[in-house]
Amino acid sequence: MTDHRVLIILILLPFVVIFARAMYLEVRRYLKYGASQNNRASFPIDENAPSYQPPPEEAEEDTDPDAHQAPDKK
């Protein structure tokens, strides 16, 4: 039973360490510089702006079905 707990701890430990370090760095940044000034989420979305349109499909010039086959080896 103990072996399973050790294995689980070893698997989760890197994620916990990374999360704790990220939290520490964010708290340190907040205390040094204050709240984030990122206002990107407050801008309205322009519904009339052009959007991505895929390029038109090109007509296949090669209509010969045997053209894409490998040559026969003799």
Buried (B, 14 or more C-beta within 10 A) or exposed (E): EEEEEEEEEEEEEEEEEEEEEEEEEEEEEEEEEEEEEEEEEEEEEEEEEEEEEEEEEEEEEEEEEEEEEEEEEE
